[in-house]
Amino acid sequence: MIGYRRHGHSEVDDPTVTQPLALQSESRHHPPLWELYAEDAGMEDEAQARATEVKADYDAGQKRAGSITKKPTMRDLPNYWDGYFGGRHKASTKRKQAVRARN
């Protein structure tokens, strides 16, 4: 079982910084938990209607607060990393690794 947080470690972090790319892709395409519960309970329509209401309330609150919601781009490194092109690691020395069971 693999656990994940769609929105990072504290639900406000950018998970693209801490999660492997494959897990990010799976997390992005995995349905939210409330949708899975609604499907199991046979309440998809009611749950979707409630989600729409909550989203409308959230958007109205954001508009009243006058805040701009914008996801930060965390993939861009600060300028002081521009001159860095790798360290002592050489890809040619990388070896395939695996866990083997003992007999």
Buried (B, 14 or more C-beta within 10 A) or exposed (E): EEEEEEEBEEEEBBBBEEBEEEEBEEBEEEEEEEBEEBEEEEEEEEBEEEBEEEEEEEEEEEEEEEEEEEEEEEEEEEEEEEEEEEEEEEEEEEEEEEEEEEE
